[in-house]
C-alpha cells in the first residue's frame, strides 16, 4: 500500500514552494513560511485578547519579537516533542507549536511561573511519596 | 530593476503596511470589549497580508489567492452584522446617535 500523502500545512506549503524555489529548498522554505504564518496568526489573537493598558511594547516590535521567537524555537521544540513521544516525523507539529508561541505573545514570564509551579508541585509530590515509603 | 522585481518588492511593502494596520487595530481591542468574531476578522486579514508578503516563495497568484480567501473570511465573519441591512454604526440616516457613535463618526479617539 502506498504511503498516504501528508495533508499538514508544512507539506502543502512545501509543495507550493517547490514550484518556485525547487525541491531542495522547498521543505525548508515551506516549513519556515508556515512557522511565520502560524506565529503571526497567534500573535494577532494575543494582541486582540489583552487589555490595551496591559500592552507594553509597540505593535511592530511585538510582532517582530513573537515571529522571531517562533522562528528560533519552533523547530527545536518540535524536535523535543518528537524525541519525547518517540514519533518518527513531526513536520505537522510546526504549525501548532508556532501558533502556540504566537498565542503566548509576550506573556513568557507568566508561562515560566506556571511551569515553575508545576515542577515544584511535582517535586513536592515526589518528596511526599519518598517520605511515605520510608 | 525590472517590472517583476519591482512588483514583488511593492507587494512586500504593501503587505507590511497591511500587517501593521491590522495589528494596530488588534492592539486596541481586548477580550472584554470586542466580540471574538470581530477579532477573528482582523486576525484573518492579518494572515492574508502575511501570506501575500510571503508571496515571493509561492508561484504567482498563490499569495493573492490566500489574501482573497482571507478577505472572503473577513466578509463571512461580518455577515451576521449585515443580515438586516447596514449596521447602525455605518448608517448616516440613523438618529439620534449616542455619544459613542458620534465619537466614532467624528474620527475616533483624540
gemmi code that builds the backbone of each chain (N, CA, C; Angstrom):
import gemmi

chains = {
    "A": [
        ("UNK", (0.842, -1.198, 0.000), (0.000, 0.000, 0.000), (0.881, 1.253, 0.000)),
        ("UNK", (0.554, 2.211, -0.839), (1.363, 3.439, -0.923), (1.181, 4.287, 0.327)),
        ("UNK", (2.243, 5.045, 0.674), (2.136, 5.933, 1.827), (1.101, 7.016, 1.547)),
        ("UNK", (0.242, 7.334, 2.547), (-0.733, 8.399, 2.312), (-0.030, 9.750, 2.153)),
        ("UNK", (-0.580, 10.598, 1.292), (0.002, 11.925, 1.082), (-0.212, 12.768, 2.328)),
        ("UNK", (0.858, 13.370, 2.884), (0.662, 14.204, 4.081), (-0.176, 15.438, 3.758)),
        ("UNK", (-1.104, 15.752, 4.648), (-2.024, 16.868, 4.405), (-1.765, 18.058, 5.333)),
        ("UNK", (-0.666, 17.986, 6.112), (-0.427, 19.079, 7.050), (0.020, 20.338, 6.303)),
        ("UNK", (-0.084, 21.522, 6.948), (0.251, 22.781, 6.267), (1.680, 22.826, 5.747)),
        ("UNK", (2.611, 22.193, 6.490), (4.012, 22.227, 6.052), (4.159, 21.505, 4.713)),
        ("UNK", (3.501, 20.329, 4.580), (3.574, 19.593, 3.313), (2.949, 20.414, 2.190)),
        ("UNK", (1.827, 21.062, 2.500), (1.140, 21.869, 1.481), (2.025, 23.026, 1.003)),
        ("UNK", (2.559, 23.787, 1.973), (3.354, 24.950, 1.588), (4.689, 24.532, 0.963)),
        ("UNK", (5.227, 23.375, 1.380), (6.462, 22.889, 0.762), (6.210, 22.534, -0.695)),
        ("UNK", (5.057, 21.908, -0.951), (4.729, 21.536, -2.336), (4.585, 22.785, -3.193)),
        ("UNK", (3.923, 23.809, -2.626), (3.729, 25.047, -3.400), (5.079, 25.731, -3.620)),
        ("UNK", (5.897, 25.772, -2.556), (7.199, 26.445, -2.674), (8.106, 25.721, -3.665)),
        ("UNK", (7.925, 24.397, -3.788), (8.769, 23.613, -4.708), (8.641, 24.107, -6.140)),
        ("UNK", (7.493, 24.700, -6.463), (7.280, 25.187, -7.827), (8.138, 26.417, -8.119)),
        ("UNK", (8.566, 27.116, -7.050), (9.347, 28.342, -7.257), (10.823, 28.147, -6.901)),
        ("UNK", (11.078, 27.600, -5.723), (12.472, 27.539, -5.260), (13.124, 26.184, -5.518)),
        ("UNK", (12.379, 25.240, -6.080), (12.957, 23.939, -6.385), (12.806, 22.983, -5.221)),
        ("UNK", (12.912, 21.671, -5.506), (12.639, 20.659, -4.477), (13.659, 20.635, -3.340)),
        ("UNK", (14.867, 21.175, -3.562), (15.884, 21.115, -2.499), (15.546, 22.070, -1.355)),
        ("UNK", (15.198, 23.302, -1.724), (14.931, 24.323, -0.703), (13.485, 24.295, -0.198)),
        ("UNK", (12.593, 23.696, -0.979), (11.162, 23.789, -0.662), (10.790, 23.334, 0.754)),
        ("UNK", (11.340, 22.191, 1.239), (10.947, 21.770, 2.598), (11.301, 22.811, 3.656)),
        ("UNK", (12.469, 23.469, 3.487), (12.903, 24.465, 4.477), (12.057, 25.728, 4.350)),
        ("UNK", (11.934, 26.231, 3.114), (11.164, 27.463, 2.892), (9.712, 27.251, 3.308)),
        ("UNK", (9.138, 26.114, 2.899), (7.730, 25.827, 3.236), (7.536, 25.768, 4.744)),
        ("UNK", (8.462, 25.079, 5.431), (8.338, 24.940, 6.888), (8.420, 26.302, 7.573)),
        ("UNK", (9.393, 27.127, 7.158), (9.540, 28.417, 7.818), (8.429, 29.397, 7.440)),
        ("UNK", (7.882, 29.243, 6.240), (6.726, 30.069, 5.872), (5.530, 29.722, 6.761)),
        ("UNK", (5.331, 28.423, 6.999), (4.226, 28.003, 7.880), (4.451, 28.503, 9.301)),
        ("UNK", (5.694, 28.419, 9.756), (6.010, 28.905, 11.111), (5.682, 30.397, 11.218)),
        ("UNK", (6.105, 31.179, 10.217), (5.847, 32.624, 10.241), (4.349, 32.927, 10.220)),
        ("UNK", (3.643, 32.225, 9.339), (2.198, 32.467, 9.229), (1.488, 32.114, 10.531)),
        ("UNK", (1.787, 30.919, 11.055), (1.101, 30.458, 12.270), (1.430, 31.378, 13.447)),
        ("UNK", (2.693, 31.784, 13.556), (3.081, 32.664, 14.665), (2.397, 34.025, 14.531)),
        ("UNK", (2.263, 34.519, 13.298), (1.613, 35.819, 13.099), (0.135, 35.742, 13.470)),
        ("UNK", (-0.508, 34.642, 13.088), (-1.922, 34.469, 13.462), (-2.056, 34.405, 14.992)),
        ("UNK", (-1.188, 33.626, 15.613), (-1.215, 33.538, 17.079), (-0.972, 34.887, 17.723)),
        ("UNK", (-0.016, 35.642, 17.147), (0.286, 36.974, 17.697), (-0.925, 37.896, 17.549)),
        ("UNK", (-1.646, 37.759, 16.442), (-2.854, 38.562, 16.240), (-3.883, 38.292, 17.321)),
        ("UNK", (-4.107, 37.014, 17.608), (-5.049, 36.664, 18.691), (-4.557, 37.181, 20.034)),
        ("UNK", (-3.251, 37.044, 20.241), (-2.677, 37.503, 21.512), (-2.843, 39.019, 21.667)),
        ("UNK", (-2.610, 39.744, 20.567), (-2.760, 41.214, 20.610), (-4.192, 41.618, 20.927)),
        ("UNK", (-5.146, 40.898, 20.322), (-6.551, 41.306, 20.460), (-7.171, 40.824, 21.757)),
        ("UNK", (-6.476, 39.946, 22.480), (-7.060, 39.341, 23.670), (-6.935, 40.238, 24.896)),
        ("UNK", (-5.786, 40.929, 24.995), (-5.477, 41.617, 26.250), (-5.982, 43.053, 26.288)),
        ("UNK", (-6.088, 43.582, 27.488), (-6.484, 44.984, 27.641), (-5.415, 45.888, 27.045)),
        ("UNK", (-5.830, 46.982, 26.367), (-4.829, 47.897, 25.799), (-3.838, 48.404, 26.844)),
        ("UNK", (-4.303, 48.584, 28.093), (-3.404, 49.099, 29.140), (-2.274, 48.116, 29.470)),
        ("UNK", (-2.554, 46.810, 29.238), (-1.565, 45.792, 29.603), (-0.509, 45.599, 28.526)),
        ("UNK", (-0.662, 46.283, 27.392), (0.283, 46.086, 26.292), (1.463, 47.046, 26.452)),
        ("UNK", (2.633, 46.466, 26.587), (3.803, 47.283, 26.951), (4.653, 47.675, 25.748)),
        ("UNK", (4.666, 46.848, 24.707), (5.544, 47.128, 23.566), (4.729, 47.646, 22.386)),
        ("UNK", (5.437, 48.263, 21.422), (4.747, 48.730, 20.224), (4.324, 47.516, 19.387)),
        ("UNK", (3.370, 47.751, 18.499), (2.792, 46.650, 17.730), (3.854, 45.939, 16.884)),
        ("UNK", (4.633, 46.723, 16.147), (5.617, 46.106, 15.253), (6.677, 45.343, 16.042)),
        ("UNK", (7.098, 45.932, 17.159), (8.091, 45.258, 17.991), (7.514, 43.943, 18.513)),
        ("UNK", (6.242, 43.997, 18.916), (5.573, 42.799, 19.415), (5.582, 41.704, 18.345)),
        ("UNK", (5.164, 42.073, 17.112), (5.121, 41.086, 16.029), (6.518, 40.541, 15.728)),
        ("UNK", (7.507, 41.451, 15.701), (8.878, 41.003, 15.419), (9.367, 40.044, 16.510)),
        ("UNK", (9.063, 40.393, 17.768), (9.506, 39.539, 18.877), (8.857, 38.160, 18.796)),
        ("UNK", (7.549, 38.159, 18.560), (6.826, 36.880, 18.535), (7.280, 36.036, 17.339)),
        ("UNK", (7.344, 36.657, 16.157), (7.758, 35.896, 14.978), (9.204, 35.423, 15.110)),
        ("UNK", (10.058, 36.290, 15.659), (11.454, 35.899, 15.874), (11.556, 34.737, 16.845)),
        ("UNK", (10.795, 34.819, 17.941), (10.798, 33.723, 18.919), (10.355, 32.429, 18.250)),
        ("UNK", (9.303, 32.524, 17.451), (8.790, 31.320, 16.780), (9.817, 30.762, 15.804)),
        ("UNK", (10.482, 31.654, 15.051), (11.466, 31.179, 14.070), (12.593, 30.415, 14.762)),
        ("UNK", (12.999, 30.914, 15.942), (14.125, 30.272, 16.619), (13.718, 29.037, 17.427)),
        ("UNK", (12.506, 29.054, 18.004), (12.153, 27.995, 18.955), (11.372, 26.830, 18.351)),
        ("UNK", (10.572, 27.112, 17.307), (9.598, 26.109, 16.877), (10.239, 24.781, 16.472)),
        ("UNK", (11.241, 24.845, 15.582), (11.847, 23.596, 15.099), (12.445, 22.802, 16.266)),
        ("UNK", (13.111, 23.513, 17.186), (13.716, 22.839, 18.339), (12.664, 22.197, 19.234)),
        ("UNK", (11.581, 22.935, 19.500), (10.521, 22.394, 20.349), (9.867, 21.179, 19.690)),
        ("UNK", (9.677, 21.244, 18.372), (9.087, 20.111, 17.654), (9.997, 18.892, 17.785)),
        ("UNK", (11.296, 19.137, 17.742), (12.260, 18.038, 17.870), (12.201, 17.434, 19.277)),
        ("UNK", (12.071, 18.316, 20.285), (11.961, 17.829, 21.672), (10.711, 16.961, 21.823)),
        ("UNK", (9.590, 17.448, 21.271), (8.342, 16.682, 21.364), (8.491, 15.351, 20.626)),
        ("UNK", (9.146, 15.401, 19.465), (9.334, 14.174, 18.687), (10.144, 13.144, 19.486)),
        ("UNK", (11.236, 13.633, 20.097), (12.085, 12.719, 20.859), (11.346, 12.195, 22.093)),
        ("UNK", (10.568, 13.073, 22.718), (9.847, 12.717, 23.949), (8.784, 11.653, 23.667)),
        ("UNK", (8.045, 11.844, 22.595), (6.959, 10.929, 22.284), (7.392, 9.748, 21.419)),
        ("UNK", (8.618, 9.820, 20.897), (9.131, 8.710, 20.103), (8.532, 8.613, 18.715)),
        ("UNK", (8.025, 9.727, 18.203), (7.452, 9.698, 16.852), (8.556, 9.777, 15.813)),
        ("UNK", (8.220, 9.334, 14.593), (9.250, 9.349, 13.540), (9.395, 10.738, 12.911)),
        ("UNK", (8.281, 11.330, 12.508), (8.357, 12.654, 11.867), (7.379, 13.613, 12.547)),
        ("UNK", (7.744, 14.884, 12.521), (6.883, 15.856, 13.205), (6.670, 17.150, 12.422)),
        ("UNK", (6.760, 17.145, 11.083), (6.580, 18.451, 10.423), (5.215, 19.064, 10.692)),
        ("UNK", (4.193, 18.240, 10.879), (2.862, 18.791, 11.135), (2.795, 19.512, 12.480)),
        ("UNK", (3.742, 19.202, 13.378), (3.752, 19.852, 14.705), (4.193, 21.313, 14.632)),
        ("UNK", (4.901, 21.680, 13.548), (5.461, 23.029, 13.475), (4.369, 24.093, 13.559)),
        ("UNK", (3.275, 23.880, 12.833), (2.212, 24.899, 12.805), (1.579, 25.099, 14.187)),
        ("UNK", (1.136, 24.018, 14.870), (0.545, 24.260, 16.199), (1.525, 24.837, 17.212)),
        ("UNK", (2.799, 24.416, 17.138), (3.774, 24.961, 18.099), (3.988, 26.449, 17.833)),
        ("UNK", (4.136, 26.823, 16.549), (4.318, 28.247, 16.225), (3.076, 29.050, 16.611)),
        ("UNK", (1.904, 28.461, 16.393), (0.664, 29.133, 16.795), (0.639, 29.341, 18.315)),
        ("UNK", (1.065, 28.303, 19.035), (1.111, 28.401, 20.495), (2.066, 29.500, 20.955)),
        ("UNK", (3.237, 29.574, 20.307), (4.209, 30.616, 20.657), (3.599, 31.997, 20.387)),
        ("UNK", (2.882, 32.107, 19.270), (2.212, 33.372, 18.959), (1.143, 33.708, 19.982)),
        ("UNK", (0.381, 32.701, 20.389), (-0.685, 32.931, 21.370), (-0.124, 33.370, 22.719)),
        ("UNK", (1.036, 32.840, 23.067), (1.668, 33.254, 24.333), (2.083, 34.722, 24.252)),
        ("UNK", (2.536, 35.124, 23.052), (2.901, 36.530, 22.863), (4.051, 36.941, 23.757)),
        ("UNK", (3.844, 37.983, 24.577), (4.920, 38.415, 25.486), (4.623, 38.007, 26.925)),
        ("UNK", (3.816, 36.959, 27.079), (3.482, 36.507, 28.430), (4.360, 35.349, 28.883)),
        ("UNK", (5.602, 35.353, 28.414), (6.523, 34.284, 28.797), (6.796, 34.246, 30.299)),
        ("UNK", (6.892, 35.402, 30.993), (7.103, 35.316, 32.442), (5.986, 34.538, 33.141)),
        ("UNK", (4.732, 34.752, 32.709), (3.612, 34.024, 33.317), (3.732, 32.533, 33.016)),
        ("UNK", (4.141, 32.216, 31.787), (4.327, 30.803, 31.423), (5.431, 30.194, 32.274)),
        ("UNK", (6.516, 30.960, 32.451), (7.626, 30.482, 33.275), (7.180, 30.206, 34.705)),
        ("UNK", (6.343, 31.139, 35.241), (5.841, 30.934, 36.612), (4.977, 29.673, 36.692)),
        ("UNK", (4.128, 29.450, 35.676), (3.271, 28.262, 35.670), (4.105, 26.991, 35.597)),
        ("UNK", (5.124, 27.007, 34.732), (5.988, 25.821, 34.604), (6.731, 25.576, 35.911)),
        ("UNK", (7.237, 26.670, 36.523), (7.959, 26.517, 37.789), (7.026, 25.966, 38.869)),
        ("UNK", (5.771, 26.471, 38.892), (4.808, 25.978, 39.884), (4.516, 24.497, 39.646)),
        ("UNK", (4.389, 24.108, 38.364), (4.114, 22.707, 38.025), (5.270, 21.818, 38.480)),
        ("UNK", (6.498, 22.256, 38.171), (7.664, 21.448, 38.550), (7.767, 21.363, 40.077)),
        ("UNK", (7.506, 22.496, 40.737), (7.549, 22.495, 42.197), (6.519, 21.536, 42.781)),
        ("UNK", (5.336, 21.544, 42.181), (4.261, 20.651, 42.604), (4.664, 19.183, 42.456)),
        ("UNK", (5.230, 18.883, 41.274), (5.645, 17.503, 41.006), (6.740, 17.072, 41.973)),
        ("UNK", (7.697, 17.984, 42.227), (8.773, 17.655, 43.163), (8.220, 17.437, 44.567)),
        ("UNK", (7.240, 18.260, 44.944), (6.623, 18.109, 46.260), (5.946, 16.745, 46.401)),
        ("UNK", (5.221, 16.352, 45.363), (4.552, 15.040, 45.390), (5.567, 13.899, 45.470)),
        ("UNK", (6.643, 14.066, 44.673), (7.691, 13.036, 44.667), (8.313, 12.914, 46.053)),
        ("UNK", (8.555, 14.064, 46.686), (9.154, 14.055, 48.032), (8.190, 13.416, 49.032)),
        ("UNK", (6.888, 13.698, 48.885), (5.888, 13.091, 49.780), (5.868, 11.580, 49.642)),
        ("UNK", (5.897, 11.136, 48.367), (5.891, 9.684, 48.118), (7.117, 9.022, 48.726)),
        ("UNK", (8.267, 9.682, 48.580), (9.504, 9.136, 49.147), (9.396, 9.089, 50.662)),
        ("UNK", (8.774, 10.106, 51.249), (8.613, 10.150, 52.703), (7.706, 9.037, 53.197)),
        ("UNK", (6.623, 8.749, 52.408), (5.692, 7.680, 52.800), (6.348, 6.310, 52.756)),
        ("UNK", (7.265, 6.137, 51.774), (7.898, 4.826, 51.611), (8.850, 4.507, 52.746)),
        ("UNK", (9.390, 5.555, 53.390), (10.363, 5.299, 54.460), (9.688, 4.918, 55.756)),
    ],
    "B": [
        ("UNK", (16.262, 47.477, -12.272), (15.185, 46.668, -11.660), (14.063, 46.479, -12.691)),
        ("UNK", (13.742, 45.227, -12.990), (12.659, 45.019, -13.964), (11.303, 45.103, -13.269)),
        ("UNK", (10.271, 45.058, -14.085), (8.912, 45.259, -13.570), (8.527, 44.180, -12.559)),
        ("UNK", (8.930, 42.942, -12.871), (8.549, 41.842, -11.982), (9.158, 42.012, -10.583)),
        ("UNK", (10.442, 42.369, -10.549), (11.113, 42.583, -9.254), (10.467, 43.749, -8.515)),
        ("UNK", (10.178, 44.824, -9.255), (9.538, 45.986, -8.633), (8.196, 45.588, -8.008)),
        ("UNK", (7.400, 44.797, -8.756), (6.084, 44.399, -8.241), (6.220, 43.506, -7.011)),
        ("UNK", (7.241, 42.645, -7.008), (7.449, 41.784, -5.836), (7.781, 42.627, -4.607)),
        ("UNK", (8.676, 43.613, -4.783), (9.044, 44.463, -3.645), (7.861, 45.317, -3.203)),
        ("UNK", (7.099, 45.819, -4.204), (5.923, 46.624, -3.867), (4.920, 45.784, -3.080)),
        ("UNK", (4.747, 44.509, -3.473), (3.819, 43.624, -2.752), (4.260, 43.435, -1.311)),
        ("UNK", (5.561, 43.280, -1.121), (6.071, 43.082, 0.242), (5.801, 44.331, 1.083)),
        ("UNK", (6.071, 45.507, 0.497), (5.856, 46.760, 1.242), (4.374, 46.911, 1.592)),
        ("UNK", (3.487, 46.649, 0.609), (2.048, 46.773, 0.858), (1.613, 45.760, 1.924)),
        ("UNK", (2.168, 44.550, 1.844), (1.809, 43.529, 2.832), (2.231, 43.961, 4.237)),
        ("UNK", (3.421, 44.557, 4.348), (3.888, 45.009, 5.674), (2.968, 46.111, 6.203)),
        ("UNK", (2.568, 47.025, 5.310), (1.651, 48.093, 5.735), (0.316, 47.472, 6.191)),
        ("UNK", (-0.166, 46.480, 5.436), (-1.415, 45.802, 5.816), (-1.305, 45.089, 7.150)),
        ("UNK", (-0.178, 44.408, 7.352), (0.046, 43.708, 8.625), (0.050, 44.718, 9.764)),
        ("UNK", (0.729, 45.835, 9.527), (0.831, 46.862, 10.566), (-0.560, 47.440, 10.880)),
        ("UNK", (-1.357, 47.711, 9.836), (-2.690, 48.279, 10.049), (-3.579, 47.302, 10.840)),
        ("UNK", (-3.549, 46.034, 10.448), (-4.367, 45.044, 11.166), (-3.890, 44.906, 12.611)),
        ("UNK", (-2.571, 44.859, 12.778), (-2.037, 44.690, 14.130), (-2.395, 45.881, 15.011)),
        ("UNK", (-2.401, 47.096, 14.425), (-2.768, 48.280, 15.216), (-4.223, 48.184, 15.666)),
        ("UNK", (-5.077, 47.701, 14.792), (-6.483, 47.553, 15.194), (-6.633, 46.468, 16.257)),
        ("UNK", (-5.910, 45.357, 16.069), (-5.983, 44.289, 17.071), (-5.449, 44.786, 18.408)),
        ("UNK", (-4.482, 45.694, 18.327), (-3.845, 46.203, 19.541), (-4.814, 47.012, 20.404)),
        ("UNK", (-5.802, 47.656, 19.780), (-6.735, 48.447, 20.594), (-7.968, 47.634, 21.001)),
        ("UNK", (-8.014, 46.376, 20.598), (-9.134, 45.524, 21.010), (-8.763, 44.778, 22.292)),
        ("UNK", (-9.755, 44.210, 22.936), (-9.474, 43.316, 24.053), (-10.634, 42.333, 24.173)),
        ("UNK", (-10.359, 41.275, 24.924), (-11.353, 40.214, 25.110), (-12.629, 40.774, 25.732)),
        ("UNK", (-12.438, 41.783, 26.611), (-13.593, 42.333, 27.342), (-14.449, 43.232, 26.463)),
        ("UNK", (-13.818, 43.922, 25.510), (-14.549, 44.966, 24.780), (-14.946, 44.580, 23.356)),
        ("UNK", (-14.322, 43.543, 22.791), (-14.527, 43.272, 21.368), (-14.987, 41.829, 21.157)),
        ("UNK", (-16.074, 41.632, 20.398), (-16.546, 40.262, 20.155), (-15.490, 39.437, 19.416)),
        ("UNK", (-15.511, 38.136, 19.674), (-14.491, 37.258, 19.092), (-14.572, 37.251, 17.561)),
        ("UNK", (-15.767, 37.455, 17.016), (-15.900, 37.453, 15.551), (-15.156, 38.640, 14.936)),
        ("UNK", (-15.247, 39.786, 15.581), (-14.550, 40.970, 15.066), (-13.037, 40.775, 15.179)),
        ("UNK", (-12.606, 40.233, 16.314), (-11.175, 39.976, 16.469), (-10.712, 38.970, 15.417)),
        ("UNK", (-11.553, 37.947, 15.182), (-11.224, 36.937, 14.170), (-11.119, 37.538, 12.773)),
        ("UNK", (-11.977, 38.517, 12.481), (-11.914, 39.173, 11.172), (-10.530, 39.768, 10.925)),
        ("UNK", (-10.030, 40.480, 11.920), (-8.757, 41.160, 11.710), (-7.570, 40.194, 11.784)),
        ("UNK", (-7.728, 39.103, 12.551), (-6.675, 38.083, 12.545), (-6.600, 37.445, 11.152)),
        ("UNK", (-7.774, 37.206, 10.547), (-7.795, 36.642, 9.194), (-7.129, 37.572, 8.188)),
        ("UNK", (-7.475, 38.859, 8.270), (-6.851, 39.825, 7.362), (-5.334, 39.868, 7.566)),
        ("UNK", (-4.935, 39.828, 8.833), (-3.505, 39.811, 9.155), (-2.835, 38.609, 8.491)),
        ("UNK", (-3.473, 37.438, 8.609), (-2.917, 36.223, 7.989), (-2.868, 36.375, 6.470)),
        ("UNK", (-3.889, 37.010, 5.906), (-3.919, 37.215, 4.456), (-2.766, 38.081, 3.991)),
        ("UNK", (-2.518, 39.171, 4.704), (-1.408, 40.054, 4.328), (-0.061, 39.340, 4.523)),
        ("UNK", (0.025, 38.545, 5.603), (1.280, 37.808, 5.824), (1.507, 36.815, 4.677)),
        ("UNK", (0.444, 36.145, 4.246), (0.573, 35.202, 3.120), (1.006, 35.933, 1.866)),
        ("UNK", (0.400, 37.098, 1.630), (0.747, 37.867, 0.433), (2.198, 38.344, 0.508)),
        ("UNK", (2.640, 38.709, 1.721), (4.016, 39.153, 1.890), (5.016, 38.045, 1.638)),
        ("UNK", (4.597, 36.808, 1.939), (5.477, 35.666, 1.686), (5.347, 35.190, 0.239)),
        ("UNK", (4.627, 35.969, -0.565), (4.305, 35.569, -1.940), (5.510, 35.306, -2.827)),
        ("UNK", (6.702, 35.852, -2.452), (7.877, 35.601, -3.301), (8.254, 34.119, -3.301)),
        ("UNK", (7.793, 33.401, -2.273), (8.129, 31.974, -2.219), (7.099, 31.112, -2.924)),
        ("UNK", (5.961, 31.702, -3.270), (4.909, 30.908, -3.919), (4.886, 31.231, -5.413)),
        ("UNK", (4.317, 30.336, -6.198), (4.105, 30.671, -7.601), (3.151, 31.859, -7.711)),
        ("UNK", (3.241, 32.570, -8.827), (2.398, 33.769, -9.000), (0.943, 33.418, -8.747)),
        ("UNK", (0.286, 34.229, -7.954), (-1.147, 34.042, -7.737), (-1.500, 33.375, -6.419)),
        ("UNK", (-0.577, 32.584, -5.840), (-0.922, 31.872, -4.598), (-1.099, 32.870, -3.443)),
        ("UNK", (-0.180, 33.836, -3.354), (-0.304, 34.853, -2.300), (-1.597, 35.634, -2.443)),
        ("UNK", (-1.903, 35.976, -3.698), (-3.143, 36.720, -3.961), (-4.362, 35.872, -3.603)),
        ("UNK", (-4.295, 34.576, -3.946), (-5.410, 33.677, -3.626), (-5.633, 33.610, -2.113)),
        ("UNK", (-4.534, 33.463, -1.353), (-4.651, 33.384, 0.104), (-5.205, 34.690, 0.672)),
        ("UNK", (-4.748, 35.820, 0.094), (-5.256, 37.115, 0.550), (-6.757, 37.229, 0.267)),
        ("UNK", (-7.165, 36.784, -0.929), (-8.591, 36.862, -1.262), (-9.420, 35.943, -0.355)),
        ("UNK", (-8.867, 34.760, -0.048), (-9.570, 33.851, 0.867), (-9.751, 34.507, 2.230)),
        ("UNK", (-8.716, 35.219, 2.669), (-8.826, 35.867, 3.986), (-9.860, 36.991, 3.938)),
        ("UNK", (-9.932, 37.705, 2.808), (-10.938, 38.774, 2.697), (-12.344, 38.169, 2.687)),
        ("UNK", (-12.497, 37.032, 1.991), (-13.802, 36.364, 2.000), (-14.153, 35.922, 3.426)),
        ("UNK", (-13.147, 35.395, 4.131), (-13.365, 35.017, 5.527), (-13.776, 36.222, 6.359)),
        ("UNK", (-13.112, 37.349, 6.109), (-13.432, 38.603, 6.804), (-14.904, 38.953, 6.575)),
        ("UNK", (-15.337, 38.868, 5.307), (-16.730, 39.221, 4.980), (-17.702, 38.224, 5.610)),
        ("UNK", (-17.343, 36.944, 5.562), (-18.237, 35.927, 6.125), (-18.398, 36.113, 7.630)),
        ("UNK", (-17.293, 36.428, 8.310), (-17.384, 36.624, 9.763), (-18.220, 37.857, 10.110)),
        ("UNK", (-18.278, 38.819, 9.179), (-19.076, 40.022, 9.437), (-20.498, 39.924, 8.897)),
        ("UNK", (-20.818, 38.783, 8.285), (-22.123, 38.660, 7.615), (-23.297, 38.832, 8.583)),
        ("UNK", (-23.098, 38.367, 9.803), (-24.191, 38.427, 10.775), (-24.623, 39.876, 11.044)),
        ("UNK", (-23.617, 40.762, 11.096), (-23.920, 42.185, 11.357), (-24.733, 42.794, 10.227)),
        ("UNK", (-24.541, 42.271, 9.025), (-25.145, 42.875, 7.835), (-26.424, 42.164, 7.416)),
        ("UNK", (-26.893, 41.201, 8.234), (-28.046, 40.379, 7.833), (-29.296, 41.238, 7.598)),
        ("UNK", (-29.481, 42.241, 8.418), (-30.678, 43.078, 8.292), (-30.354, 44.442, 7.697)),
        ("UNK", (-29.398, 44.501, 6.779), (-29.021, 45.777, 6.169), (-27.786, 46.347, 6.828)),
        ("UNK", (-27.419, 47.580, 6.449), (-26.210, 48.183, 7.029), (-26.329, 48.309, 8.553)),
        ("UNK", (-25.282, 47.946, 9.289), (-25.335, 48.092, 10.746), (-25.462, 49.568, 11.142)),
        ("UNK", (-25.914, 49.765, 12.359), (-26.225, 51.117, 12.834), (-25.018, 52.061, 12.725)),
        ("UNK", (-23.819, 51.531, 13.013), (-22.656, 52.420, 13.065), (-22.132, 52.813, 11.685)),
        ("UNK", (-22.682, 52.251, 10.598), (-22.233, 52.696, 9.275), (-23.339, 53.452, 8.534)),
        ("UNK", (-24.453, 53.707, 9.243), (-25.552, 54.432, 8.591), (-25.484, 55.919, 8.929)),
        ("UNK", (-25.910, 56.727, 7.957), (-25.932, 58.169, 8.208), (-27.357, 58.663, 8.470)),
        ("UNK", (-28.342, 57.773, 8.267), (-29.728, 58.206, 8.427), (-30.311, 57.753, 9.759)),
        ("UNK", (-29.425, 57.397, 10.677), (-29.907, 56.896, 11.962), (-29.812, 58.006, 12.992)),
        ("UNK", (-30.943, 58.369, 13.567), (-30.920, 59.423, 14.576), (-31.807, 59.012, 15.749)),
        ("UNK", (-31.567, 59.424, 16.949), (-30.352, 60.148, 17.340), (-29.192, 59.186, 17.572)),
        ("UNK", (-27.995, 59.627, 17.288), (-26.806, 58.817, 17.547), (-26.361, 59.041, 18.989)),
        ("UNK", (-25.932, 57.953, 19.631), (-25.463, 58.132, 21.001), (-24.019, 58.682, 20.980)),
        ("UNK", (-23.515, 58.985, 22.161), (-22.204, 59.646, 22.216), (-21.097, 58.766, 21.633)),
        ("UNK", (-21.241, 57.430, 21.824), (-20.226, 56.521, 21.289), (-20.177, 56.585, 19.779)),
        ("UNK", (-21.369, 56.592, 19.144), (-21.419, 56.637, 17.687), (-20.897, 57.980, 17.176)),
        ("UNK", (-21.239, 59.065, 17.879), (-20.761, 60.383, 17.454), (-19.239, 60.446, 17.543)),
        ("UNK", (-18.728, 59.861, 18.600), (-17.285, 59.795, 18.789), (-16.653, 59.089, 17.592)),
        ("UNK", (-17.306, 57.984, 17.166), (-16.787, 57.194, 16.050), (-16.821, 58.011, 14.759)),
        ("UNK", (-17.957, 58.702, 14.518), (-18.125, 59.444, 13.281), (-17.134, 60.600, 13.193)),
        ("UNK", (-16.855, 61.216, 14.359), (-16.009, 62.405, 14.332), (-14.524, 62.082, 14.207)),
        ("UNK", (-14.188, 60.817, 14.070), (-12.786, 60.487, 13.765), (-12.062, 59.707, 14.833)),
        ("UNK", (-12.791, 59.160, 15.780), (-12.163, 58.284, 16.745), (-11.522, 59.019, 17.910)),
        ("UNK", (-10.769, 58.244, 18.666), (-10.182, 58.770, 19.882), (-9.162, 59.858, 19.578)),
        ("UNK", (-9.241, 60.933, 20.304), (-8.254, 62.018, 20.094), (-7.208, 61.951, 21.203)),
    ],
}
model = gemmi.Model(1)
for chain_id, residues in chains.items():
    chain = gemmi.Chain(chain_id)
    for i, (resn, *xyz) in enumerate(residues, 1):
        res = gemmi.Residue()
        res.name, res.seqid = resn, gemmi.SeqId(i, " ")
        for name, pos in zip(("N", "CA", "C"), xyz):
            atom = gemmi.Atom()
            atom.name, atom.element = name, gemmi.Element(name[0])
            atom.pos, atom.b_iso = gemmi.Position(*pos), 0.0
            res.add_atom(atom)
        chain.add_residue(res)
    model.add_chain(chain)
structure = gemmi.Structure()
structure.add_model(model)
structure.setup_entities()
